[in-house]
Amino acid sequence: MAVGALPPVHFLILLVPAFSGLVWLADGKPGWRSAFAAGWWFGFGYFAAGLYWISFALLTQPEQFAWMIPFALVGLAGAMAIFPALALLLSSAFRVEGARRILLFAATWVAFDWIRTWIFTGFPWNLAGTAWAISDGMLQFSALAGVHGLSLLTVAAAAMPAVLTDSGGGPAFRRQTMPVIAVFAVLGLVWGAGMLRLAGAKEDMVPGVRLRLVQPNIEQKLKWLPHLREKHLLRQLRMSIRPAGRDTAAAPPTHIIWPEAAVPFFLAGDPPRLAMVAAAAPPDGLVITGAPRMDSSSRVWNSLHAIDATGRVVGIYDKFHLVPFGEYVPFRRVLGIAKITVGSKDFSAGAGLRTLRLKGLPPVSPLICYEAIFPGRATDRNDRAHWLLNITNDGWFGRSSGPYQHFAAARLRAVEEGLPMVRVANTGISAVIDAYGRTLKRLDLGRRGVIDSGLPAHLPGLTPYGRLGDWILLGLLALVAAGGLWRSPGDGNLS
């Protein structure tokens, strides 16, 4: 049920029976084993239903990888389920009741989600706060406390109705309803403050910059076929050089942006194809594209290339946060399996976040594929960019909920950092997102086309989250957990 509140469904009310029901399940059979089991089974269902689309990636070469589907789906869901299991185990270890029980549950849940963000390279997919991608107003809270802060509010509100047990009416029932009313009032205040922030938001654009985002919509099964790769490249070239539409007053683009791995060749070492791509670059502008890169020692990177009209590669960014089993195989010698992407070699990891300074553009922080899902790791804190560029290929996941979930996570990075994001995807969703997380222009999943747009300006100052990162979240977690553990003199002995 909780998965039904996530993108693209956004049936938010389902969070209430999901999380309130989980609290009742844990409290119905006291004991650490029951609490752990309730959390694990909830987590298993949540991640299996929410991440079903990973199996689509294994169907691009079904003869080689289809056998892995049950192992991948069950294995990933089972491993991720350990986090909610530990959260429920810890929150149930303290014998507190009523609203305090819920506050402690919400704090431990989000604490383990935060750990999930970075442990074992991290996988912060489908955090509860992403359910609010349907509301620009609610998303503004992440500029203060990040998506985890939004998750804390969400889980507390969704689980608080669990205090409404059968009390026979009267004063006891009224006392039980007060915390429910209070937490939903807080949600309302957060939404109101967010809408007030948006009411004063400016819609400035960077002068002199016109972007063209190219979404070629190439099916993943066809993308790397040797006899079609040249055709795919030509398709993107034609889309890049066609006249601008009437909606941009026929202003020509100054910069062309293609998706991740848009060029299915080792571009930097391929002069003829490099010249082909350069032919699409506007005068005094650039083509920015994804393409694999290989050095003299045969190491391979998943990279972004910036190419000027003369065919020079004037900027490179190498992806550093690689996808396990997609871009490299952990414990390859032990497991004895190949990665699911093209080629037998594992990709090498890049040096880390980098701010590129490219001709005619403000400083940019590139993010390739799922690098955009990590809160607090969207731009170099010591060399802050003015905008975020996410190139990706969600074609692996077909017409599923995966690309919508990915897009929602990317929007949250824009709000958290107060930086606009330009997102260019092979099969969608491509979009121009302003520094408040609002989608200004969008090309939906499964469509071929281009977006011609200006570049939104960044906010003049740092957001609280951009300045302090997760320190605000950790303070909120400590405060909420303390509220759950605090007892007045009349509460009796909690032990």
One Martini backbone bead per residue (centre of mass of N, CA, C, O) as a GRO file, in nm:
protein
  495
    1MET     BB    1   0.057   0.063  -0.020
    2ALA     BB    2   0.297   0.263  -0.002
    3VAL     BB    3   0.371   0.251  -0.307
    4GLY     BB    4   0.107   0.411  -0.400
    5ALA     BB    5   0.247   0.698  -0.308
    6LEU     BB    6   0.432   0.685  -0.530
    7PRO     BB    7   0.576   0.715  -0.805
    8PRO     BB    8   0.306   0.786  -1.023
    9VAL     BB    9   0.051   0.779  -0.825
   10HIS     BB   10   0.004   0.945  -0.545
   11PHE     BB   11  -0.159   0.781  -0.306
   12LEU     BB   12  -0.124   0.912  -0.002
   13ILE     BB   13  -0.334   0.770   0.195
   14LEU     BB   14  -0.181   0.488   0.205
   15LEU     BB   15   0.020   0.559   0.436
   16VAL     BB   16  -0.164   0.519   0.679
   17PRO     BB   17  -0.226   0.210   0.678
   18ALA     BB   18   0.067   0.125   0.650
   19PHE     BB   19   0.202   0.257   0.913
   20SER     BB   20  -0.013   0.196   1.121
   21GLY     BB   21  -0.014  -0.109   1.071
   22LEU     BB   22   0.280  -0.158   1.149
   23VAL     BB   23   0.256  -0.074   1.443
   24TRP     BB   24   0.042  -0.285   1.519
   25LEU     BB   25   0.207  -0.534   1.449
   26ALA     BB   26   0.440  -0.479   1.650
   27ASP     BB   27   0.243  -0.449   1.912
   28GLY     BB   28   0.082  -0.726   1.905
   29LYS     BB   29   0.386  -0.871   1.933
   30PRO     BB   30   0.586  -0.888   2.161
   31GLY     BB   31   0.915  -0.851   2.070
   32TRP     BB   32   1.198  -0.861   1.879
   33ARG     BB   33   1.118  -1.066   1.662
   34SER     BB   34   0.847  -0.937   1.576
   35ALA     BB   35   0.956  -0.661   1.499
   36PHE     BB   36   1.156  -0.752   1.285
   37ALA     BB   37   0.954  -0.908   1.106
   38ALA     BB   38   0.762  -0.676   1.041
   39GLY     BB   39   0.980  -0.495   0.906
   40TRP     BB   40   1.081  -0.697   0.693
   41TRP     BB   41   0.812  -0.757   0.542
   42PHE     BB   42   0.752  -0.473   0.471
   43GLY     BB   43   1.017  -0.418   0.316
   44PHE     BB   44   0.988  -0.640   0.108
   45GLY     BB   45   0.727  -0.532  -0.021
   46TYR     BB   46   0.823  -0.244  -0.083
   47PHE     BB   47   1.072  -0.323  -0.269
   48ALA     BB   48   0.941  -0.520  -0.464
   49ALA     BB   49   0.717  -0.317  -0.566
   50GLY     BB   50   0.912  -0.059  -0.615
   51LEU     BB   51   1.150  -0.256  -0.785
   52TYR     BB   52   1.043  -0.434  -1.029
   53TRP     BB   53   1.197  -0.282  -1.277
   54ILE     BB   54   1.477  -0.429  -1.269
   55SER     BB   55   1.387  -0.669  -1.454
   56PHE     BB   56   1.395  -0.517  -1.728
   57ALA     BB   57   1.706  -0.510  -1.763
   58LEU     BB   58   1.721  -0.836  -1.794
   59LEU     BB   59   1.544  -0.822  -2.083
   60THR     BB   60   1.750  -0.718  -2.301
   61GLN     BB   61   1.903  -1.017  -2.234
   62PRO     BB   62   1.738  -1.296  -2.176
   63GLU     BB   63   1.938  -1.531  -2.253
   64GLN     BB   64   2.144  -1.424  -2.012
   65PHE     BB   65   1.946  -1.277  -1.756
   66ALA     BB   66   1.659  -1.389  -1.674
   67TRP     BB   67   1.745  -1.589  -1.440
   68MET     BB   68   1.802  -1.337  -1.230
   69ILE     BB   69   1.536  -1.207  -1.137
   70PRO     BB   70   1.459  -1.347  -0.865
   71PHE     BB   71   1.734  -1.284  -0.730
   72ALA     BB   72   1.734  -0.976  -0.758
   73LEU     BB   73   1.460  -0.905  -0.628
   74VAL     BB   74   1.484  -1.068  -0.365
   75GLY     BB   75   1.765  -0.972  -0.277
   76LEU     BB   76   1.714  -0.667  -0.264
   77ALA     BB   77   1.463  -0.666  -0.083
   78GLY     BB   78   1.592  -0.822   0.153
   79ALA     BB   79   1.822  -0.623   0.212
   80MET     BB   80   1.651  -0.359   0.248
   81ALA     BB   81   1.464  -0.475   0.485
   82ILE     BB   82   1.666  -0.435   0.723
   83PHE     BB   83   1.612  -0.138   0.787
   84PRO     BB   84   1.314  -0.151   0.893
   85ALA     BB   85   1.373  -0.374   1.097
   86LEU     BB   86   1.568  -0.206   1.276
   87ALA     BB   87   1.376   0.026   1.332
   88LEU     BB   88   1.159  -0.144   1.481
   89LEU     BB   89   1.338  -0.270   1.692
   90LEU     BB   90   1.435  -0.007   1.830
   91SER     BB   91   1.154   0.128   1.888
   92SER     BB   92   1.051  -0.134   2.060
   93ALA     BB   93   1.262  -0.130   2.304
   94PHE     BB   94   1.074   0.099   2.399
   95ARG     BB   95   0.828   0.162   2.655
   96VAL     BB   96   0.621   0.328   2.464
   97GLU     BB   97   0.337   0.543   2.412
   98GLY     BB   98   0.163   0.667   2.177
   99ALA     BB   99   0.303   0.942   2.045
  100ARG     BB  100   0.589   0.857   2.134
  101ARG     BB  101   0.600   0.602   1.966
  102ILE     BB  102   0.587   0.749   1.689
  103LEU     BB  103   0.831   0.932   1.712
  104LEU     BB  104   1.035   0.701   1.741
  105PHE     BB  105   0.967   0.558   1.479
  106ALA     BB  106   1.029   0.791   1.282
  107ALA     BB  107   1.326   0.835   1.364
  108THR     BB  108   1.431   0.546   1.302
  109TRP     BB  109   1.345   0.523   1.012
  110VAL     BB  110   1.511   0.771   0.903
  111ALA     BB  111   1.786   0.686   1.008
  112PHE     BB  112   1.799   0.426   0.824
  113ASP     BB  113   1.765   0.579   0.560
  114TRP     BB  114   2.024   0.743   0.592
  115ILE     BB  115   2.211   0.499   0.594
  116ARG     BB  116   2.116   0.397   0.309
  117THR     BB  117   2.261   0.635   0.153
  118TRP     BB  118   2.586   0.522   0.229
  119ILE     BB  119   2.592   0.232   0.269
  120PHE     BB  120   2.740   0.045   0.047
  121THR     BB  121   2.721   0.326  -0.142
  122GLY     BB  122   2.419   0.326  -0.164
  123PHE     BB  123   2.025   0.337  -0.166
  124PRO     BB  124   1.797   0.611  -0.195
  125TRP     BB  125   1.524   0.467  -0.272
  126ASN     BB  126   1.211   0.554  -0.198
  127LEU     BB  127   1.159   0.779  -0.021
  128ALA     BB  128   0.896   0.909   0.145
  129GLY     BB  129   0.930   1.212   0.039
  130THR     BB  130   0.871   1.150  -0.274
  131ALA     BB  131   0.558   1.157  -0.263
  132TRP     BB  132   0.569   1.494  -0.286
  133ALA     BB  133   0.608   1.548  -0.600
  134ILE     BB  134   0.305   1.658  -0.637
  135SER     BB  135   0.420   1.903  -0.440
  136ASP     BB  136   0.575   2.202  -0.442
  137GLY     BB  137   0.524   2.298  -0.153
  138MET     BB  138   0.639   2.051   0.008
  139LEU     BB  139   0.933   2.048  -0.117
  140GLN     BB  140   1.052   2.304   0.035
  141PHE     BB  141   1.152   2.160   0.298
  142SER     BB  142   1.421   2.046   0.163
  143ALA     BB  143   1.579   2.321   0.190
  144LEU     BB  144   1.622   2.258   0.501
  145ALA     BB  145   1.614   1.901   0.544
  146GLY     BB  146   1.555   1.749   0.316
  147VAL     BB  147   1.418   1.450   0.232
  148HIS     BB  148   1.436   1.337   0.523
  149GLY     BB  149   1.264   1.555   0.657
  150LEU     BB  150   1.013   1.486   0.490
  151SER     BB  151   0.996   1.193   0.591
  152LEU     BB  152   0.948   1.253   0.888
  153LEU     BB  153   0.673   1.384   0.851
  154THR     BB  154   0.536   1.152   0.697
  155VAL     BB  155   0.565   0.918   0.901
  156ALA     BB  156   0.433   1.054   1.143
  157ALA     BB  157   0.156   1.104   1.005
  158ALA     BB  158   0.096   0.805   0.909
  159ALA     BB  159   0.129   0.674   1.215
  160MET     BB  160  -0.051   0.835   1.425
  161PRO     BB  161  -0.335   0.681   1.397
  162ALA     BB  162  -0.244   0.442   1.591
  163VAL     BB  163  -0.359   0.588   1.860
  164LEU     BB  164  -0.662   0.504   1.765
  165THR     BB  165  -0.802   0.348   1.992
  166ASP     BB  166  -1.021   0.178   2.194
  167SER     BB  167  -1.178   0.406   2.443
  168GLY     BB  168  -1.503   0.473   2.443
  169GLY     BB  169  -1.458   0.758   2.446
  170GLY     BB  170  -1.425   1.067   2.533
  171PRO     BB  171  -1.146   1.195   2.677
  172ALA     BB  172  -0.956   0.973   2.572
  173PHE     BB  173  -1.011   1.016   2.271
  174ARG     BB  174  -0.933   1.315   2.262
  175ARG     BB  175  -0.637   1.266   2.340
  176GLN     BB  176  -0.575   1.091   2.082
  177THR     BB  177  -0.642   1.314   1.861
  178MET     BB  178  -0.437   1.545   1.905
  179PRO     BB  179  -0.176   1.434   1.762
  180VAL     BB  180  -0.310   1.407   1.486
  181ILE     BB  181  -0.385   1.700   1.445
  182ALA     BB  182  -0.101   1.816   1.485
  183VAL     BB  183   0.056   1.672   1.251
  184PHE     BB  184  -0.136   1.780   1.024
  185ALA     BB  185  -0.083   2.077   1.086
  186VAL     BB  186   0.213   2.071   1.013
  187LEU     BB  187   0.173   1.997   0.721
  188GLY     BB  188   0.011   2.253   0.655
  189LEU     BB  189   0.236   2.456   0.728
  190VAL     BB  190   0.444   2.353   0.526
  191TRP     BB  191   0.276   2.407   0.276
  192GLY     BB  192   0.229   2.709   0.324
  193ALA     BB  193   0.529   2.791   0.328
  194GLY     BB  194   0.588   2.689   0.043
  195MET     BB  195   0.384   2.870  -0.108
  196LEU     BB  196   0.509   3.134  -0.009
  197ARG     BB  197   0.783   3.092  -0.141
  198LEU     BB  198   0.669   3.072  -0.436
  199ALA     BB  199   0.531   3.355  -0.447
  200GLY     BB  200   0.843   3.490  -0.428
  201ALA     BB  201   0.938   3.374  -0.689
  202LYS     BB  202   1.163   3.381  -0.935
  203GLU     BB  203   1.206   3.375  -1.320
  204ASP     BB  204   1.502   3.356  -1.398
  205MET     BB  205   1.743   3.390  -1.660
  206VAL     BB  206   2.010   3.313  -1.838
  207PRO     BB  207   2.188   3.498  -2.031
  208GLY     BB  208   2.255   3.363  -2.358
  209VAL     BB  209   2.091   3.085  -2.302
  210ARG     BB  210   2.032   2.797  -2.522
  211LEU     BB  211   1.865   2.496  -2.498
  212ARG     BB  212   1.903   2.152  -2.622
  213LEU     BB  213   1.703   1.869  -2.571
  214VAL     BB  214   1.771   1.524  -2.644
  215GLN     BB  215   1.513   1.270  -2.722
  216PRO     BB  216   1.537   0.968  -2.899
  217ASN     BB  217   1.406   0.696  -2.815
  218ILE     BB  218   1.594   0.432  -2.760
  219GLU     BB  219   1.594   0.118  -2.751
  220GLN     BB  220   1.785  -0.091  -2.564
  221LYS     BB  221   1.795  -0.342  -2.759
  222LEU     BB  222   1.914  -0.137  -3.003
  223LYS     BB  223   2.149   0.056  -2.920
  224TRP     BB  224   2.414  -0.172  -2.958
  225LEU     BB  225   2.377  -0.245  -3.241
  226PRO     BB  226   2.601  -0.237  -3.490
  227HIS     BB  227   2.391  -0.167  -3.740
  228LEU     BB  228   2.258   0.097  -3.556
  229ARG     BB  229   2.455   0.313  -3.435
  230GLU     BB  230   2.472   0.517  -3.668
  231LYS     BB  231   2.171   0.580  -3.679
  232HIS     BB  232   2.147   0.699  -3.395
  233LEU     BB  233   2.342   0.932  -3.441
  234LEU     BB  234   2.188   1.068  -3.678
  235ARG     BB  235   1.929   1.128  -3.530
  236GLN     BB  236   2.056   1.332  -3.326
  237LEU     BB  237   2.164   1.527  -3.535
  238ARG     BB  238   1.894   1.609  -3.662
  239MET     BB  239   1.763   1.712  -3.395
  240SER     BB  240   1.985   1.939  -3.343
  241ILE     BB  241   1.950   2.112  -3.639
  242ARG     BB  242   1.683   2.196  -3.619
  243PRO     BB  243   1.465   2.422  -3.603
  244ALA     BB  244   1.326   2.631  -3.410
  245GLY     BB  245   1.060   2.696  -3.242
  246ARG     BB  246   0.802   2.919  -3.176
  247ASP     BB  247   0.832   2.915  -2.853
  248THR     BB  248   1.140   3.063  -2.904
  249ALA     BB  249   1.143   3.274  -3.136
  250ALA     BB  250   1.368   3.127  -3.315
  251ALA     BB  251   1.590   3.066  -3.122
  252PRO     BB  252   1.890   2.951  -3.117
  253PRO     BB  253   2.095   2.732  -3.001
  254THR     BB  254   2.394   2.713  -2.788
  255HIS     BB  255   2.318   2.420  -2.662
  256ILE     BB  256   2.374   2.070  -2.673
  257ILE     BB  257   2.190   1.785  -2.527
  258TRP     BB  258   2.269   1.460  -2.439
  259PRO     BB  259   2.262   1.161  -2.326
  260GLU     BB  260   2.348   0.888  -2.196
  261ALA     BB  261   2.522   0.713  -2.420
  262ALA     BB  262   2.452   0.845  -2.707
  263VAL     BB  263   2.740   0.751  -2.789
  264PRO     BB  264   2.834   0.421  -2.919
  265PHE     BB  265   3.137   0.536  -2.871
  266PHE     BB  266   3.477   0.616  -2.861
  267LEU     BB  267   3.494   0.936  -2.914
  268ALA     BB  268   3.784   1.057  -2.847
  269GLY     BB  269   3.906   0.805  -3.048
  270ASP     BB  270   3.698   0.920  -3.300
  271PRO     BB  271   3.729   1.144  -3.539
  272PRO     BB  272   3.485   1.109  -3.734
  273ARG     BB  273   3.261   1.119  -3.505
  274LEU     BB  274   3.351   1.380  -3.379
  275ALA     BB  275   3.286   1.549  -3.632
  276MET     BB  276   2.986   1.489  -3.638
  277VAL     BB  277   2.915   1.616  -3.366
  278ALA     BB  278   3.040   1.900  -3.422
  279ALA     BB  279   2.831   1.978  -3.649
  280ALA     BB  280   2.603   2.040  -3.413
  281ALA     BB  281   2.749   2.277  -3.317
  282PRO     BB  282   2.730   2.577  -3.232
  283PRO     BB  283   2.838   2.870  -3.261
  284ASP     BB  284   3.015   2.904  -2.971
  285GLY     BB  285   2.940   2.614  -2.886
  286LEU     BB  286   2.787   2.297  -2.772
  287VAL     BB  287   2.827   1.947  -2.720
  288ILE     BB  288   2.656   1.743  -2.479
  289THR     BB  289   2.770   1.407  -2.398
  290GLY     BB  290   2.735   1.073  -2.386
  291ALA     BB  291   3.026   0.848  -2.339
  292PRO     BB  292   3.259   0.640  -2.374
  293ARG     BB  293   3.586   0.580  -2.211
  294MET     BB  294   3.937   0.532  -2.318
  295ASP     BB  295   4.251   0.434  -2.241
  296SER     BB  296   4.573   0.306  -2.286
  297SER     BB  297   4.491   0.079  -2.048
  298SER     BB  298   4.173   0.005  -2.097
  299ARG     BB  299   4.011   0.191  -1.945
  300VAL     BB  300   3.665   0.251  -1.837
  301TRP     BB  301   3.413   0.508  -1.891
  302ASN     BB  302   3.138   0.696  -1.782
  303SER     BB  303   3.077   0.981  -1.987
  304LEU     BB  304   3.123   1.330  -2.030
  305HIS     BB  305   3.106   1.545  -2.322
  306ALA     BB  306   3.263   1.843  -2.453
  307ILE     BB  307   3.191   1.992  -2.780
  308ASP     BB  308   3.307   2.168  -3.030
  309ALA     BB  309   3.306   2.291  -3.363
  310THR     BB  310   3.616   2.168  -3.403
  311GLY     BB  311   3.635   1.883  -3.219
  312ARG     BB  312   3.684   1.954  -2.929
  313VAL     BB  313   3.757   1.841  -2.608
  314VAL     BB  314   3.664   2.064  -2.329
  315GLY     BB  315   3.512   1.831  -2.154
  316ILE     BB  316   3.521   1.606  -1.858
  317TYR     BB  317   3.315   1.342  -1.709
  318ASP     BB  318   3.330   1.091  -1.455
  319LYS     BB  319   3.176   0.845  -1.329
  320PHE     BB  320   3.166   0.740  -0.968
  321HIS     BB  321   2.870   0.618  -0.922
  322LEU     BB  322   2.822   0.298  -0.946
  323VAL     BB  323   2.646   0.023  -1.073
  324PRO     BB  324   2.570  -0.262  -0.958
  325PHE     BB  325   2.597  -0.494  -1.232
  326GLY     BB  326   2.598  -0.262  -1.456
  327GLU     BB  327   2.923  -0.145  -1.421
  328TYR     BB  328   2.979  -0.359  -1.193
  329VAL     BB  329   3.126  -0.647  -1.020
  330PRO     BB  330   3.101  -0.766  -0.728
  331PHE     BB  331   3.286  -1.024  -0.673
  332ARG     BB  332   3.351  -1.159  -0.953
  333ARG     BB  333   3.518  -1.420  -0.885
  334VAL     BB  334   3.295  -1.545  -0.706
  335LEU     BB  335   3.032  -1.518  -0.893
  336GLY     BB  336   3.080  -1.543  -1.215
  337ILE     BB  337   2.966  -1.273  -1.349
  338ALA     BB  338   2.817  -1.044  -1.560
  339LYS     BB  339   2.746  -0.761  -1.674
  340ILE     BB  340   2.452  -0.611  -1.826
  341THR     BB  341   2.626  -0.455  -1.996
  342VAL     BB  342   2.817  -0.364  -2.235
  343GLY     BB  343   3.069  -0.558  -2.202
  344SER     BB  344   3.330  -0.711  -2.001
  345LYS     BB  345   3.413  -0.457  -1.865
  346ASP     BB  346   3.463  -0.264  -1.614
  347PHE     BB  347   3.406   0.018  -1.479
  348SER     BB  348   3.542   0.311  -1.388
  349ALA     BB  349   3.598   0.540  -1.143
  350GLY     BB  350   3.580   0.843  -1.073
  351ALA     BB  351   3.691   1.113  -0.871
  352GLY     BB  352   3.422   1.291  -0.864
  353LEU     BB  353   3.307   1.567  -0.801
  354ARG     BB  354   3.244   1.825  -1.060
  355THR     BB  355   3.326   2.147  -1.188
  356LEU     BB  356   3.230   2.288  -1.484
  357ARG     BB  357   3.388   2.504  -1.736
  358LEU     BB  358   3.196   2.638  -1.994
  359LYS     BB  359   3.129   2.780  -2.273
  360GLY     BB  360   2.855   2.995  -2.206
  361LEU     BB  361   2.848   2.883  -1.902
  362PRO     BB  362   2.780   2.803  -1.611
  363PRO     BB  363   2.863   2.636  -1.359
  364VAL     BB  364   2.874   2.267  -1.353
  365SER     BB  365   2.705   1.970  -1.228
  366PRO     BB  366   2.754   1.655  -1.304
  367LEU     BB  367   2.507   1.379  -1.355
  368ILE     BB  368   2.501   1.028  -1.379
  369CYS     BB  369   2.219   0.913  -1.345
  370TYR     BB  370   2.205   0.794  -1.010
  371GLU     BB  371   2.359   1.043  -0.887
  372ALA     BB  372   2.075   1.208  -0.835
  373ILE     BB  373   1.976   1.041  -0.555
  374PHE     BB  374   2.189   1.199  -0.366
  375PRO     BB  375   2.187   1.354  -0.087
  376GLY     BB  376   2.449   1.595  -0.066
  377ARG     BB  377   2.566   1.484  -0.382
  378ALA     BB  378   2.552   1.729  -0.630
  379THR     BB  379   2.793   1.916  -0.516
  380ASP     BB  380   3.071   2.093  -0.469
  381ARG     BB  381   3.143   2.258  -0.176
  382ASN     BB  382   3.428   2.396  -0.289
  383ASP     BB  383   3.277   2.415  -0.602
  384ARG     BB  384   3.016   2.565  -0.675
  385ALA     BB  385   2.752   2.546  -0.860
  386HIS     BB  386   2.471   2.679  -1.074
  387TRP     BB  387   2.415   2.384  -1.193
  388LEU     BB  388   2.239   2.089  -1.299
  389LEU     BB  389   2.341   1.779  -1.478
  390ASN     BB  390   2.127   1.514  -1.600
  391ILE     BB  391   2.234   1.222  -1.742
  392THR     BB  392   2.032   0.957  -1.897
  393ASN     BB  393   1.924   0.590  -1.905
  394ASP     BB  394   1.588   0.457  -1.881
  395GLY     BB  395   1.554   0.226  -2.101
  396TRP     BB  396   1.589  -0.029  -1.915
  397PHE     BB  397   1.271   0.026  -1.779
  398GLY     BB  398   1.074   0.135  -1.953
  399ARG     BB  399   0.721   0.136  -1.882
  400SER     BB  400   0.764   0.241  -1.572
  401SER     BB  401   0.823   0.362  -1.245
  402GLY     BB  402   1.129   0.424  -1.244
  403PRO     BB  403   1.153   0.702  -1.401
  404TYR     BB  404   0.968   0.856  -1.201
  405GLN     BB  405   1.140   0.816  -0.948
  406HIS     BB  406   1.397   0.946  -1.062
  407PHE     BB  407   1.277   1.226  -1.119
  408ALA     BB  408   1.193   1.296  -0.830
  409ALA     BB  409   1.477   1.286  -0.708
  410ALA     BB  410   1.601   1.510  -0.886
  411ARG     BB  411   1.421   1.745  -0.792
  412LEU     BB  412   1.521   1.748  -0.494
  413ARG     BB  413   1.805   1.857  -0.554
  414ALA     BB  414   1.718   2.138  -0.639
  415VAL     BB  415   1.589   2.225  -0.371
  416GLU     BB  416   1.819   2.171  -0.172
  417GLU     BB  417   2.037   2.364  -0.344
  418GLY     BB  418   1.917   2.598  -0.528
  419LEU     BB  419   1.924   2.446  -0.817
  420PRO     BB  420   1.912   2.394  -1.127
  421MET     BB  421   1.778   2.140  -1.358
  422VAL     BB  422   1.906   1.936  -1.619
  423ARG     BB  423   1.728   1.676  -1.800
  424VAL     BB  424   1.863   1.394  -1.994
  425ALA     BB  425   1.684   1.143  -2.174
  426ASN     BB  426   1.639   0.892  -2.383
  427THR     BB  427   1.314   0.807  -2.290
  428GLY     BB  428   1.284   0.942  -2.028
  429ILE     BB  429   1.268   1.219  -1.838
  430SER     BB  430   1.272   1.533  -1.969
  431ALA     BB  431   1.402   1.850  -1.818
  432VAL     BB  432   1.321   2.171  -1.672
  433ILE     BB  433   1.447   2.287  -1.355
  434ASP     BB  434   1.418   2.473  -1.097
  435ALA     BB  435   1.528   2.589  -0.777
  436TYR     BB  436   1.220   2.477  -0.671
  437GLY     BB  437   1.133   2.211  -0.853
  438ARG     BB  438   1.008   2.319  -1.106
  439THR     BB  439   0.848   2.230  -1.402
  440LEU     BB  440   0.887   2.391  -1.708
  441LYS     BB  441   0.990   2.144  -1.887
  442ARG     BB  442   0.861   1.847  -2.072
  443LEU     BB  443   0.943   1.500  -2.163
  444ASP     BB  444   0.804   1.216  -2.188
  445LEU     BB  445   0.768   0.897  -2.175
  446GLY     BB  446   0.830   0.755  -2.492
  447ARG     BB  447   0.951   1.012  -2.641
  448ARG     BB  448   1.022   1.206  -2.926
  449GLY     BB  449   1.250   1.492  -2.883
  450VAL     BB  450   1.257   1.842  -2.797
  451ILE     BB  451   1.405   2.097  -2.585
  452ASP     BB  452   1.353   2.445  -2.570
  453SER     BB  453   1.563   2.645  -2.349
  454GLY     BB  454   1.635   2.799  -2.089
  455LEU     BB  455   1.828   2.894  -1.798
  456PRO     BB  456   1.792   2.883  -1.488
  457ALA     BB  457   1.846   3.041  -1.205
  458HIS     BB  458   2.004   3.071  -0.926
  459LEU     BB  459   2.024   3.116  -0.612
  460PRO     BB  460   2.186   3.364  -0.435
  461GLY     BB  461   2.174   3.160  -0.199
  462LEU     BB  462   2.193   2.940   0.039
  463THR     BB  463   2.060   2.686   0.158
  464PRO     BB  464   2.043   2.526   0.445
  465TYR     BB  465   2.122   2.255   0.316
  466GLY     BB  466   2.360   2.363   0.143
  467ARG     BB  467   2.522   2.450   0.407
  468LEU     BB  468   2.460   2.185   0.626
  469GLY     BB  469   2.302   1.957   0.540
  470ASP     BB  470   2.244   1.688   0.773
  471TRP     BB  471   2.243   1.848   1.045
  472ILE     BB  472   1.946   1.919   1.063
  473LEU     BB  473   1.838   1.635   1.063
  474LEU     BB  474   1.988   1.531   1.315
  475GLY     BB  475   1.848   1.732   1.501
  476LEU     BB  476   1.558   1.635   1.448
  477LEU     BB  477   1.597   1.344   1.537
  478ALA     BB  478   1.679   1.407   1.827
  479LEU     BB  479   1.420   1.562   1.902
  480VAL     BB  480   1.211   1.339   1.837
  481ALA     BB  481   1.334   1.117   2.012
  482ALA     BB  482   1.314   1.276   2.276
  483GLY     BB  483   1.003   1.297   2.265
  484GLY     BB  484   0.965   0.984   2.284
  485LEU     BB  485   1.137   0.952   2.568
  486TRP     BB  486   0.987   1.144   2.717
  487ARG     BB  487   0.889   1.207   3.065
  488SER     BB  488   0.674   1.254   3.298
  489PRO     BB  489   0.618   1.214   3.632
  490GLY     BB  490   0.330   1.055   3.557
  491ASP     BB  491   0.431   0.802   3.374
  492GLY     BB  492   0.638   0.638   3.497
  493ASN     BB  493   0.793   0.341   3.437
  494LEU     BB  494   0.934   0.240   3.133
  495SER     BB  495   1.063  -0.049   3.228
   0.00000   0.00000   0.00000
